[in-house]
């Protein structure tokens, strides 16, 4: 069997653009940091059901107005949520359907891992 050797130029072009990968990694890291807070995750889950104003989130989640507003500002800066004025209220919503998909994927992964950690019934245990 003959093995094909490639030149440096050919093999270098096979690798992805490292600057692009670095930018993607940095952006992904920022989003992961934003999602690492359980309270922000709760807000995003509430917003996945539809747009809400600060007072609705405050009431639904039992958090202070100042805290909700601050966390929404951070998530807006990260591009996770958007806001739109509706009269005197500011309505917040998920910025992109992919955020909801990521949340659902994370929830499914956590459930799968949690299910693996559950003790098995005695009937499922191998006999000794």
N, CA, C and O atoms as CSV, one atom per row, in Angstrom:
chain,resi,resn,atom,element,x,y,z
A,1,UNK,N,N,0.846,-1.170,0.000
A,1,UNK,CA,C,0.000,0.000,0.000
A,1,UNK,C,C,0.895,1.237,0.000
A,1,UNK,O,O,1.784,1.370,0.840
A,2,UNK,N,N,0.655,2.119,-0.930
A,2,UNK,CA,C,1.485,3.308,-1.070
A,2,UNK,C,C,0.903,4.442,-0.240
A,2,UNK,O,O,-0.299,4.704,-0.279
A,3,UNK,N,N,1.761,5.102,0.502
A,3,UNK,CA,C,1.325,6.216,1.320
A,3,UNK,C,C,1.675,7.515,0.616
A,3,UNK,O,O,2.789,7.672,0.115
A,4,UNK,N,N,0.726,8.452,0.574
A,4,UNK,CA,C,0.956,9.721,-0.102
A,4,UNK,C,C,1.512,10.727,0.897
A,4,UNK,O,O,0.938,10.942,1.964
A,5,UNK,N,N,2.625,11.336,0.542
A,5,UNK,CA,C,3.211,12.378,1.374
A,5,UNK,C,C,2.785,13.723,0.818
A,5,UNK,O,O,2.726,13.909,-0.397
A,6,UNK,N,N,2.488,14.660,1.707
A,6,UNK,CA,C,2.075,15.987,1.250
A,6,UNK,C,C,3.150,17.000,1.582
A,6,UNK,O,O,3.944,16.822,2.506
A,7,UNK,N,N,3.153,18.041,0.820
A,7,UNK,CA,C,4.113,19.118,1.072
A,7,UNK,C,C,3.641,19.934,2.267
A,7,UNK,O,O,2.494,19.814,2.697
A,8,UNK,N,N,4.534,20.767,2.801
A,8,UNK,CA,C,4.168,21.637,3.913
A,8,UNK,C,C,3.021,22.553,3.526
A,8,UNK,O,O,2.124,22.783,4.337
A,9,UNK,N,N,3.026,23.072,2.328
A,9,UNK,CA,C,1.978,23.989,1.878
A,9,UNK,C,C,0.623,23.290,1.865
A,9,UNK,O,O,-0.377,23.866,2.292
A,10,UNK,N,N,0.586,22.056,1.378
A,10,UNK,CA,C,-0.675,21.326,1.340
A,10,UNK,C,C,-1.177,21.015,2.747
A,10,UNK,O,O,-2.356,21.207,3.042
A,11,UNK,N,N,-0.292,20.539,3.609
A,11,UNK,CA,C,-0.736,20.161,4.946
A,11,UNK,C,C,-1.139,21.384,5.766
A,11,UNK,O,O,-2.066,21.294,6.571
A,12,UNK,N,N,-0.480,22.507,5.589
A,12,UNK,CA,C,-0.839,23.722,6.316
A,12,UNK,C,C,-2.218,24.208,5.903
A,12,UNK,O,O,-2.959,24.737,6.732
A,13,UNK,N,N,-2.576,24.038,4.630
A,13,UNK,CA,C,-3.885,24.505,4.179
A,13,UNK,C,C,-5.006,23.611,4.697
A,13,UNK,O,O,-6.170,24.012,4.686
A,14,UNK,N,N,-4.672,22.412,5.147
A,14,UNK,CA,C,-5.683,21.514,5.701
A,14,UNK,C,C,-6.120,21.934,7.108
A,14,UNK,O,O,-7.189,21.533,7.566
A,15,UNK,N,N,-5.308,22.734,7.790
A,15,UNK,CA,C,-5.640,23.154,9.138
A,15,UNK,C,C,-6.544,24.376,9.100
A,15,UNK,O,O,-6.372,25.255,8.255
A,16,UNK,N,N,-7.515,24.434,10.021
A,16,UNK,CA,C,-8.389,25.608,10.078
A,16,UNK,C,C,-7.587,26.858,10.438
A,16,UNK,O,O,-6.494,26.776,10.999
A,17,UNK,N,N,-8.139,27.984,10.111
A,17,UNK,CA,C,-7.532,29.269,10.435
A,17,UNK,C,C,-7.468,29.403,11.961
A,17,UNK,O,O,-8.498,29.492,12.628
A,18,UNK,N,N,-6.258,29.416,12.497
A,18,UNK,CA,C,-6.074,29.441,13.948
A,18,UNK,C,C,-6.612,30.725,14.577
A,18,UNK,O,O,-7.113,30.697,15.701
A,19,UNK,N,N,-6.514,31.843,13.871
A,19,UNK,CA,C,-7.054,33.097,14.403
A,19,UNK,C,C,-8.571,32.990,14.539
A,19,UNK,O,O,-9.149,33.464,15.517
A,20,UNK,N,N,-9.208,32.368,13.556
A,20,UNK,CA,C,-10.659,32.181,13.613
A,20,UNK,C,C,-11.030,31.262,14.780
A,20,UNK,O,O,-11.976,31.535,15.518
A,21,UNK,N,N,-10.278,30.177,14.939
A,21,UNK,CA,C,-10.543,29.263,16.054
A,21,UNK,C,C,-10.381,29.962,17.401
A,21,UNK,O,O,-11.160,29.724,18.324
A,22,UNK,N,N,-9.384,30.814,17.514
A,22,UNK,CA,C,-9.162,31.549,18.762
A,22,UNK,C,C,-10.343,32.473,19.053
A,22,UNK,O,O,-10.786,32.576,20.197
A,23,UNK,N,N,-10.849,33.141,18.022
A,23,UNK,CA,C,-11.993,34.037,18.194
A,23,UNK,C,C,-13.244,33.253,18.592
A,23,UNK,O,O,-14.000,33.681,19.464
A,24,UNK,N,N,-13.457,32.110,17.952
A,24,UNK,CA,C,-14.610,31.267,18.289
A,24,UNK,C,C,-14.488,30.757,19.722
A,24,UNK,O,O,-15.471,30.748,20.463
A,25,UNK,N,N,-13.301,30.335,20.112
A,25,UNK,CA,C,-13.079,29.837,21.471
A,25,UNK,C,C,-13.341,30.932,22.499
A,25,UNK,O,O,-13.951,30.678,23.538
A,26,UNK,N,N,-12.886,32.141,22.216
A,26,UNK,CA,C,-13.101,33.257,23.139
A,26,UNK,C,C,-14.588,33.574,23.267
A,26,UNK,O,O,-15.092,33.761,24.374
A,27,UNK,N,N,-15.287,33.634,22.140
A,27,UNK,CA,C,-16.727,33.899,22.165
A,27,UNK,C,C,-17.495,32.815,22.899
A,27,UNK,O,O,-18.407,33.106,23.672
A,28,UNK,N,N,-17.128,31.574,22.657
A,28,UNK,CA,C,-17.776,30.445,23.329
A,28,UNK,C,C,-17.541,30.512,24.830
A,28,UNK,O,O,-18.451,30.252,25.617
A,29,UNK,N,N,-16.341,30.854,25.221
A,29,UNK,CA,C,-15.999,30.969,26.633
A,29,UNK,C,C,-16.836,32.055,27.313
A,29,UNK,O,O,-17.310,31.864,28.433
A,30,UNK,N,N,-17.018,33.188,26.641
A,30,UNK,CA,C,-17.823,34.278,27.200
A,30,UNK,C,C,-19.270,33.844,27.393
A,30,UNK,O,O,-19.872,34.132,28.428
A,31,UNK,N,N,-19.829,33.155,26.407
A,31,UNK,CA,C,-21.211,32.677,26.525
A,31,UNK,C,C,-21.320,31.662,27.657
A,31,UNK,O,O,-22.282,31.692,28.426
A,32,UNK,N,N,-20.349,30.770,27.765
A,32,UNK,CA,C,-20.363,29.776,28.847
A,32,UNK,C,C,-20.290,30.452,30.213
A,32,UNK,O,O,-20.952,30.014,31.154
A,33,UNK,N,N,-19.495,31.511,30.332
A,33,UNK,CA,C,-19.434,32.259,31.597
A,33,UNK,C,C,-20.797,32.871,31.904
A,33,UNK,O,O,-21.246,32.852,33.049
A,34,UNK,N,N,-21.454,33.415,30.879
A,34,UNK,CA,C,-22.773,34.015,31.082
A,34,UNK,C,C,-23.793,32.960,31.504
A,34,UNK,O,O,-24.684,33.242,32.305
A,35,UNK,N,N,-23.665,31.753,30.970
A,35,UNK,CA,C,-24.598,30.673,31.300
A,35,UNK,C,C,-24.247,29.961,32.603
A,35,UNK,O,O,-25.017,29.123,33.073
A,36,UNK,N,N,-23.105,30.279,33.189
A,36,UNK,CA,C,-22.648,29.554,34.378
A,36,UNK,C,C,-23.383,29.952,35.653
A,36,UNK,O,O,-23.212,29.302,36.684
A,37,UNK,N,N,-24.182,30.985,35.606
A,37,UNK,CA,C,-24.904,31.452,36.780
A,37,UNK,C,C,-26.305,30.832,36.802
A,37,UNK,O,O,-27.065,31.019,35.852
A,38,UNK,N,N,-26.663,30.102,37.858
A,38,UNK,CA,C,-27.980,29.454,37.910
A,38,UNK,C,C,-29.148,30.434,37.796
A,38,UNK,O,O,-30.191,30.100,37.234
A,39,UNK,N,N,-28.970,31.642,38.330
A,39,UNK,CA,C,-30.065,32.622,38.256
A,39,UNK,C,C,-30.271,33.107,36.819
A,39,UNK,O,O,-31.405,33.300,36.380
A,40,UNK,N,N,-29.173,33.301,36.093
A,40,UNK,CA,C,-29.305,33.687,34.679
A,40,UNK,C,C,-29.945,32.554,33.882
A,40,UNK,O,O,-30.760,32.803,32.993
A,41,UNK,N,N,-29.583,31.320,34.194
A,41,UNK,CA,C,-30.212,30.179,33.521
A,41,UNK,C,C,-31.711,30.154,33.787
A,41,UNK,O,O,-32.497,29.887,32.878
A,42,UNK,N,N,-32.110,30.425,35.013
A,42,UNK,CA,C,-33.541,30.476,35.340
A,42,UNK,C,C,-34.235,31.572,34.540
A,42,UNK,O,O,-35.344,31.376,34.044
A,43,UNK,N,N,-33.586,32.719,34.416
A,43,UNK,CA,C,-34.171,33.814,33.628
A,43,UNK,C,C,-34.320,33.414,32.167
A,43,UNK,O,O,-35.358,33.659,31.552
A,44,UNK,N,N,-33.285,32.802,31.619
A,44,UNK,CA,C,-33.343,32.375,30.220
A,44,UNK,C,C,-34.434,31.330,30.008
A,44,UNK,O,O,-35.126,31.354,28.991
A,45,UNK,N,N,-34.589,30.423,30.953
A,45,UNK,CA,C,-35.658,29.422,30.839
A,45,UNK,C,C,-37.025,30.099,30.867
A,45,UNK,O,O,-37.919,29.729,30.105
A,46,UNK,N,N,-37.189,31.082,31.736
A,46,UNK,CA,C,-38.455,31.824,31.784
A,46,UNK,C,C,-38.689,32.563,30.470
A,46,UNK,O,O,-39.807,32.577,29.955
A,47,UNK,N,N,-37.643,33.173,29.931
A,47,UNK,CA,C,-37.773,33.911,28.672
A,47,UNK,C,C,-37.999,32.988,27.481
A,47,UNK,O,O,-38.528,33.418,26.456
A,48,UNK,N,N,-37.606,31.734,27.606
A,48,UNK,CA,C,-37.821,30.810,26.488
A,48,UNK,C,C,-39.311,30.549,26.271
A,48,UNK,O,O,-39.709,30.090,25.201
A,49,UNK,N,N,-40.140,30.838,27.283
A,49,UNK,CA,C,-41.594,30.704,27.147
A,49,UNK,C,C,-42.208,31.930,26.480
A,49,UNK,O,O,-43.361,31.887,26.049
A,50,UNK,N,N,-41.458,33.011,26.392
A,50,UNK,CA,C,-41.954,34.234,25.763
A,50,UNK,C,C,-41.364,35.465,26.418
A,50,UNK,O,O,-40.769,35.392,27.494
A,51,UNK,N,N,-41.537,36.596,25.756
A,51,UNK,CA,C,-40.982,37.860,26.243
A,51,UNK,C,C,-41.590,38.236,27.593
A,51,UNK,O,O,-42.766,37.982,27.850
A,52,UNK,N,N,-40.773,38.841,28.443
A,52,UNK,CA,C,-41.200,39.279,29.776
A,52,UNK,C,C,-40.570,40.625,30.089
A,52,UNK,O,O,-39.511,40.974,29.567
A,53,UNK,N,N,-41.239,41.367,30.948
A,53,UNK,CA,C,-40.627,42.587,31.471
A,53,UNK,C,C,-39.942,42.236,32.792
A,53,UNK,O,O,-40.120,41.138,33.319
A,54,UNK,N,N,-39.170,43.164,33.311
A,54,UNK,CA,C,-38.402,42.924,34.538
A,54,UNK,C,C,-39.321,42.530,35.686
A,54,UNK,O,O,-39.019,41.595,36.429
A,55,UNK,N,N,-40.445,43.237,35.840
A,55,UNK,CA,C,-41.333,42.940,36.974
A,55,UNK,C,C,-41.922,41.534,36.884
A,55,UNK,O,O,-42.135,40.893,37.914
A,56,UNK,N,N,-42.189,41.044,35.676
A,56,UNK,CA,C,-42.696,39.675,35.520
A,56,UNK,C,C,-41.637,38.654,35.930
A,56,UNK,O,O,-41.933,37.689,36.634
A,57,UNK,N,N,-40.412,38.874,35.487
A,57,UNK,CA,C,-39.326,37.965,35.869
A,57,UNK,C,C,-39.092,38.012,37.374
A,57,UNK,O,O,-38.877,36.987,38.020
A,58,UNK,N,N,-39.139,39.220,37.914
A,58,UNK,CA,C,-38.960,39.420,39.352
A,58,UNK,C,C,-39.997,38.594,40.127
A,58,UNK,O,O,-39.662,37.913,41.097
A,59,UNK,N,N,-41.241,38.665,39.689
A,59,UNK,CA,C,-42.327,37.944,40.364
A,59,UNK,C,C,-42.222,36.428,40.154
A,59,UNK,O,O,-42.349,35.659,41.106
A,60,UNK,N,N,-41.991,36.006,38.919
A,60,UNK,CA,C,-41.910,34.573,38.609
A,60,UNK,C,C,-40.766,33.880,39.338
A,60,UNK,O,O,-40.905,32.748,39.803
A,61,UNK,N,N,-39.635,34.574,39.432
A,61,UNK,CA,C,-38.415,33.938,39.927
A,61,UNK,C,C,-38.060,34.300,41.367
A,61,UNK,O,O,-37.134,33.727,41.942
A,62,UNK,N,N,-38.793,35.250,41.951
A,62,UNK,CA,C,-38.525,35.642,43.330
A,62,UNK,C,C,-37.192,36.345,43.513
A,62,UNK,O,O,-36.501,36.135,44.510
A,63,UNK,N,N,-36.836,37.177,42.549
A,63,UNK,CA,C,-35.571,37.921,42.604
A,63,UNK,C,C,-35.874,39.413,42.678
A,63,UNK,O,O,-36.958,39.855,42.297
A,64,UNK,N,N,-34.910,40.182,43.170
A,64,UNK,CA,C,-35.111,41.626,43.267
A,64,UNK,C,C,-35.041,42.277,41.886
A,64,UNK,O,O,-34.426,41.749,40.959
A,65,UNK,N,N,-35.683,43.431,41.777
A,65,UNK,CA,C,-35.700,44.177,40.515
A,65,UNK,C,C,-34.290,44.556,40.095
A,65,UNK,O,O,-33.941,44.452,38.919
A,66,UNK,N,N,-33.483,44.992,41.043
A,66,UNK,CA,C,-32.115,45.412,40.727
A,66,UNK,C,C,-31.290,44.233,40.204
A,66,UNK,O,O,-30.529,44.378,39.248
A,67,UNK,N,N,-31.444,43.078,40.831
A,67,UNK,CA,C,-30.689,41.898,40.407
A,67,UNK,C,C,-31.110,41.464,39.009
A,67,UNK,O,O,-30.263,41.212,38.152
A,68,UNK,N,N,-32.426,41.378,38.777
A,68,UNK,CA,C,-32.937,40.971,37.462
A,68,UNK,C,C,-32.438,41.931,36.391
A,68,UNK,O,O,-31.960,41.500,35.341
A,69,UNK,N,N,-32.548,43.226,36.652
A,69,UNK,CA,C,-32.105,44.227,35.671
A,69,UNK,C,C,-30.620,44.094,35.368
A,69,UNK,O,O,-30.211,44.161,34.208
A,70,UNK,N,N,-29.821,43.907,36.397
A,70,UNK,CA,C,-28.374,43.768,36.206
A,70,UNK,C,C,-28.014,42.535,35.396
A,70,UNK,O,O,-27.153,42.589,34.518
A,71,UNK,N,N,-28.674,41.427,35.693
A,71,UNK,CA,C,-28.385,40.192,34.961
A,71,UNK,C,C,-28.871,40.273,33.519
A,71,UNK,O,O,-28.215,39.757,32.614
A,72,UNK,N,N,-30.014,40.916,33.296
A,72,UNK,CA,C,-30.502,41.099,31.926
A,72,UNK,C,C,-29.539,41.978,31.128
A,72,UNK,O,O,-29.303,41.731,29.945
A,73,UNK,N,N,-28.986,43.003,31.776
A,73,UNK,CA,C,-28.012,43.868,31.094
A,73,UNK,C,C,-26.790,43.058,30.679
A,73,UNK,O,O,-26.279,43.223,29.571
A,74,UNK,N,N,-26.327,42.193,31.556
A,74,UNK,CA,C,-25.168,41.358,31.213
A,74,UNK,C,C,-25.504,40.422,30.054
A,74,UNK,O,O,-24.714,40.274,29.122
A,75,UNK,N,N,-26.671,39.795,30.115
A,75,UNK,CA,C,-27.047,38.860,29.050
A,75,UNK,C,C,-27.287,39.585,27.722
A,75,UNK,O,O,-27.061,39.024,26.650
A,76,UNK,N,N,-27.743,40.828,27.806
A,76,UNK,CA,C,-27.881,41.634,26.583
A,76,UNK,C,C,-26.516,41.916,25.983
A,76,UNK,O,O,-26.333,41.829,24.769
A,77,UNK,N,N,-25.563,42.253,26.832
A,77,UNK,CA,C,-24.198,42.527,26.367
A,77,UNK,C,C,-23.570,41.287,25.739
A,77,UNK,O,O,-22.762,41.400,24.817
A,78,UNK,N,N,-23.934,40.111,26.227
A,78,UNK,CA,C,-23.412,38.847,25.690
A,78,UNK,C,C,-24.174,38.392,24.451
A,78,UNK,O,O,-23.781,37.423,23.801
A,79,UNK,N,N,-25.263,39.087,24.122
A,79,UNK,CA,C,-26.047,38.722,22.946
A,79,UNK,C,C,-27.024,37.586,23.179
A,79,UNK,O,O,-27.521,36.994,22.222
A,80,UNK,N,N,-27.306,37.273,24.434
A,80,UNK,CA,C,-28.236,36.187,24.744
A,80,UNK,C,C,-29.687,36.641,24.730
A,80,UNK,O,O,-30.577,35.870,24.373
A,81,UNK,N,N,-29.930,37.889,25.117
A,81,UNK,CA,C,-31.289,38.429,25.119
A,81,UNK,C,C,-31.314,39.764,24.377
A,81,UNK,O,O,-30.291,40.427,24.207
A,82,UNK,N,N,-32.509,40.127,23.946
A,82,UNK,CA,C,-32.733,41.434,23.327
A,82,UNK,C,C,-33.832,42.132,24.113
A,82,UNK,O,O,-34.542,41.507,24.901
A,83,UNK,N,N,-33.961,43.420,23.891
A,83,UNK,CA,C,-35.016,44.174,24.560
A,83,UNK,C,C,-35.740,45.044,23.544
A,83,UNK,O,O,-35.169,45.475,22.542
A,84,UNK,N,N,-37.013,45.288,23.832
A,84,UNK,CA,C,-37.832,46.155,22.981
A,84,UNK,C,C,-38.808,46.897,23.883
A,84,UNK,O,O,-39.401,46.317,24.792
A,85,UNK,N,N,-38.961,48.173,23.619
A,85,UNK,CA,C,-39.870,48.980,24.424
A,85,UNK,C,C,-41.309,48.688,24.012
A,85,UNK,O,O,-41.634,48.614,22.826
A,86,UNK,N,N,-42.163,48.522,25.025
A,86,UNK,CA,C,-43.597,48.335,24.821
A,86,UNK,C,C,-44.297,49.313,25.752
A,86,UNK,O,O,-44.592,48.987,26.902
A,87,UNK,N,N,-44.559,50.510,25.251
A,87,UNK,CA,C,-45.102,51.563,26.106
A,87,UNK,C,C,-44.056,51.979,27.116
A,87,UNK,O,O,-42.951,52.384,26.755
A,88,UNK,N,N,-44.414,51.876,28.390
A,88,UNK,CA,C,-43.474,52.244,29.450
A,88,UNK,C,C,-42.598,51.076,29.883
A,88,UNK,O,O,-41.656,51.256,30.654
A,89,UNK,N,N,-42.901,49.893,29.394
A,89,UNK,CA,C,-42.141,48.707,29.803
A,89,UNK,C,C,-41.101,48.321,28.761
A,89,UNK,O,O,-41.251,48.585,27.568
A,90,UNK,N,N,-40.055,47.696,29.247
A,90,UNK,CA,C,-39.039,47.109,28.381
A,90,UNK,C,C,-39.257,45.603,28.425
A,90,UNK,O,O,-39.199,44.988,29.490
A,91,UNK,N,N,-39.508,45.016,27.260
A,91,UNK,CA,C,-39.701,43.572,27.175
A,91,UNK,C,C,-38.401,42.908,26.756
A,91,UNK,O,O,-37.725,43.362,25.832
A,92,UNK,N,N,-38.063,41.841,27.440
A,92,UNK,CA,C,-36.850,41.085,27.139
A,92,UNK,C,C,-37.242,39.742,26.541
A,92,UNK,O,O,-38.233,39.131,26.940
A,93,UNK,N,N,-36.451,39.300,25.584
A,93,UNK,CA,C,-36.704,38.006,24.955
A,93,UNK,C,C,-35.376,37.367,24.570
A,93,UNK,O,O,-34.335,38.024,24.529
A,94,UNK,N,N,-35.439,36.071,24.291
A,94,UNK,CA,C,-34.259,35.337,23.832
A,94,UNK,C,C,-33.830,35.935,22.495
A,94,UNK,O,O,-34.660,36.137,21.609
A,95,UNK,N,N,-32.554,36.215,22.350
A,95,UNK,CA,C,-32.044,36.891,21.152
A,95,UNK,C,C,-32.074,36.008,19.914
A,95,UNK,O,O,-32.275,36.500,18.803
A,96,UNK,N,N,-31.879,34.725,20.096
A,96,UNK,CA,C,-31.744,33.822,18.954
A,96,UNK,C,C,-32.259,32.457,19.380
A,96,UNK,O,O,-31.971,31.997,20.485
A,97,UNK,N,N,-33.010,31.818,18.518
A,97,UNK,CA,C,-33.572,30.499,18.827
A,97,UNK,C,C,-32.478,29.510,19.224
A,97,UNK,O,O,-32.738,28.561,19.963
A,98,UNK,N,N,-31.266,29.724,18.741
A,98,UNK,CA,C,-30.166,28.808,19.078
A,98,UNK,C,C,-29.838,28.828,20.572
A,98,UNK,O,O,-29.330,27.844,21.109
A,99,UNK,N,N,-30.131,29.954,21.248
A,99,UNK,CA,C,-29.926,30.011,22.701
A,99,UNK,C,C,-30.857,29.005,23.371
A,99,UNK,O,O,-30.450,28.288,24.285
A,100,UNK,N,N,-32.108,28.954,22.914
A,100,UNK,CA,C,-33.073,27.995,23.453
A,100,UNK,C,C,-32.629,26.566,23.166
A,100,UNK,O,O,-32.776,25.684,24.011
A,101,UNK,N,N,-32.089,26.340,21.978
A,101,UNK,CA,C,-31.595,25.008,21.609
A,101,UNK,C,C,-30.435,24.607,22.524
A,101,UNK,O,O,-30.364,23.464,22.974
A,102,UNK,N,N,-29.531,25.544,22.796
A,102,UNK,CA,C,-28.402,25.269,23.700
A,102,UNK,C,C,-28.918,24.929,25.098
A,102,UNK,O,O,-28.439,23.984,25.724
A,103,UNK,N,N,-29.901,25.704,25.591
A,103,UNK,CA,C,-30.468,25.432,26.916
A,103,UNK,C,C,-31.089,24.039,26.970
A,103,UNK,O,O,-30.881,23.297,27.930
A,104,UNK,N,N,-31.847,23.688,25.940
A,104,UNK,CA,C,-32.478,22.363,25.896
A,104,UNK,C,C,-31.413,21.266,25.844
A,104,UNK,O,O,-31.549,20.233,26.500
A,105,UNK,N,N,-30.362,21.492,25.069
A,105,UNK,CA,C,-29.276,20.515,24.978
A,105,UNK,C,C,-28.554,20.336,26.299
A,105,UNK,O,O,-28.232,19.215,26.693
A,106,UNK,N,N,-28.299,21.446,26.984
A,106,UNK,CA,C,-27.646,21.368,28.296
A,106,UNK,C,C,-28.528,20.629,29.295
A,106,UNK,O,O,-28.043,19.797,30.061
A,107,UNK,N,N,-29.828,20.934,29.286
A,107,UNK,CA,C,-30.755,20.264,30.205
A,107,UNK,C,C,-30.788,18.763,29.936
A,107,UNK,O,O,-30.785,17.961,30.870
A,108,UNK,N,N,-30.820,18.386,28.665
A,108,UNK,CA,C,-30.836,16.963,28.304
A,108,UNK,C,C,-29.543,16.274,28.739
A,108,UNK,O,O,-29.570,15.144,29.226
A,109,UNK,N,N,-28.418,16.956,28.563
A,109,UNK,CA,C,-27.133,16.378,28.964
A,109,UNK,C,C,-27.071,16.190,30.474
A,109,UNK,O,O,-26.601,15.160,30.957
A,110,UNK,N,N,-27.543,17.184,31.217
A,110,UNK,CA,C,-27.541,17.084,32.679
A,110,UNK,C,C,-28.449,15.943,33.131
A,110,UNK,O,O,-28.091,15.186,34.033
A,111,UNK,N,N,-29.623,15.817,32.507
A,111,UNK,CA,C,-30.534,14.722,32.866
A,111,UNK,C,C,-29.909,13.367,32.557
A,111,UNK,O,O,-30.047,12.427,33.340
A,112,UNK,N,N,-29.231,13.262,31.433
A,112,UNK,CA,C,-28.594,11.996,31.060
A,112,UNK,C,C,-27.504,11.620,32.054
A,112,UNK,O,O,-27.403,10.465,32.467
A,113,UNK,N,N,-26.693,12.595,32.434
A,113,UNK,CA,C,-25.622,12.338,33.403
A,113,UNK,C,C,-26.216,12.007,34.764
A,113,UNK,O,O,-25.736,11.103,35.447
A,114,UNK,N,N,-27.261,12.735,35.165
A,114,UNK,CA,C,-27.906,12.472,36.456
A,114,UNK,C,C,-28.508,11.081,36.490
A,114,UNK,O,O,-28.446,10.403,37.516
A,115,UNK,N,N,-29.090,10.646,35.381
A,115,UNK,CA,C,-29.686,9.310,35.312
A,115,UNK,C,C,-28.616,8.236,35.476
A,115,UNK,O,O,-28.871,7.190,36.073
A,116,UNK,N,N,-27.435,8.487,34.953
A,116,UNK,CA,C,-26.342,7.523,35.089
A,116,UNK,C,C,-25.850,7.434,36.524
A,116,UNK,O,O,-25.357,6.393,36.956
A,117,UNK,N,N,-25.987,8.533,37.260
A,117,UNK,CA,C,-25.512,8.570,38.641
A,117,UNK,C,C,-26.502,7.963,39.628
A,117,UNK,O,O,-26.146,7.718,40.780
A,118,UNK,N,N,-27.751,7.713,39.194
A,118,UNK,CA,C,-28.769,7.163,40.079
A,118,UNK,C,C,-28.437,5.713,40.406
A,118,UNK,O,O,-27.997,4.964,39.533
A,119,UNK,N,N,-28.647,5.309,41.667
A,119,UNK,CA,C,-28.395,3.906,42.011
A,119,UNK,C,C,-29.391,3.008,41.278
A,119,UNK,O,O,-30.565,3.345,41.128
A,120,UNK,N,N,-28.905,1.888,40.839
A,120,UNK,CA,C,-29.765,0.940,40.128
A,120,UNK,C,C,-30.593,0.145,41.132
A,120,UNK,O,O,-30.217,0.004,42.296
A,121,UNK,N,N,-31.724,-0.370,40.660
A,121,UNK,CA,C,-32.530,-1.273,41.481
A,121,UNK,C,C,-31.722,-2.539,41.738
A,121,UNK,O,O,-30.808,-2.868,40.982
A,122,UNK,N,N,-32.061,-3.231,42.787
A,122,UNK,CA,C,-31.353,-4.470,43.096
A,122,UNK,C,C,-31.505,-5.482,41.972
A,122,UNK,O,O,-30.620,-6.311,41.757
A,123,UNK,N,N,-32.637,-5.419,41.244
A,123,UNK,CA,C,-32.865,-6.356,40.143
A,123,UNK,C,C,-31.896,-6.116,38.999
A,123,UNK,O,O,-31.590,-7.036,38.240
A,124,UNK,N,N,-31.412,-4.891,38.868
A,124,UNK,CA,C,-30.496,-4.549,37.781
A,124,UNK,C,C,-29.044,-4.893,38.103
A,124,UNK,O,O,-28.196,-4.893,37.211
A,125,UNK,N,N,-28.752,-5.186,39.368
A,125,UNK,CA,C,-27.378,-5.438,39.785
A,125,UNK,C,C,-26.969,-6.858,39.388
A,125,UNK,O,O,-27.766,-7.787,39.516
A,126,UNK,N,N,-25.754,-7.032,38.915
A,126,UNK,CA,C,-25.295,-8.381,38.578
A,126,UNK,C,C,-25.176,-9.239,39.836
A,126,UNK,O,O,-24.859,-8.744,40.918
A,127,UNK,N,N,-25.434,-10.513,39.671
A,127,UNK,CA,C,-25.324,-11.429,40.809
A,127,UNK,C,C,-23.861,-11.713,41.104
A,127,UNK,O,O,-23.032,-11.753,40.194
A,128,UNK,N,N,-23.550,-11.908,42.371
A,128,UNK,CA,C,-22.166,-12.176,42.766
A,128,UNK,C,C,-21.932,-13.632,42.975
A,128,UNK,O,O,-20.819,-14.037,43.312
